[in-house]
Amino acid sequence: MYKRNPILSYLKKQNIVEKVKKHYTLYRFTYQNHPFKIYITPKANKATVIHCKDSGDIIWEQLYPFGGMSHPYREKQFLLKPTFEKGVITIVVIKGKPATITGLDDGLFSSVHSKDRDKIYVMSEKEFGTFLIS
């Protein structure tokens, strides 16, 4: 059984918003002597694919079944380009349940399972709920 993420509870109570953009809200705060920068996106669904690119861009791809299940219509849009800062734990939280997140653990971006703080974590809202800093 997973422990509930105390960082998420702290974030909700403090509501420390640094920036609000069309595709994300950025929160910056310090929790237990760890500086955090957390980007929270709009809600994804099972027809959403998130692509983490080597360029540092995160692309949101929405699939629509107009062309049939074998050839759905695809709409891609730039979501954000999170910035990495040495010593700051940077996390991109995709609200909802995306179908998949590609490009993790290859270059700049890391999954919830990695403990490499020199990368930007990208994860679903559910995964963030269990994310703990050791």
Sequence and secondary structure as in RCSB ss.txt:
>XXXX:A:sequence
MYKRNPILSYLKKQNIVEKVKKHYTLYRFTYQNHPFKIYITPKANKATVIHCKDSGDIIWEQLYPFGGMSHPYRE
KQFLLKPTFEKGVITIVVIKGKPATITGLDDGLFSSVHSKDRDKIYVMSEKEFGTFLIS
>XXXX:A:secstr
     HHHHHHHHH  EEEE SS EEEEEEETTEEEEEEEEEEE TTEEEEE TTS EEEEEEEGGG SSS EEE
EEEEE     TTSEEEEEEEE  SEEESTTTSSEE TT   TTSEEEEEHHHHTT    
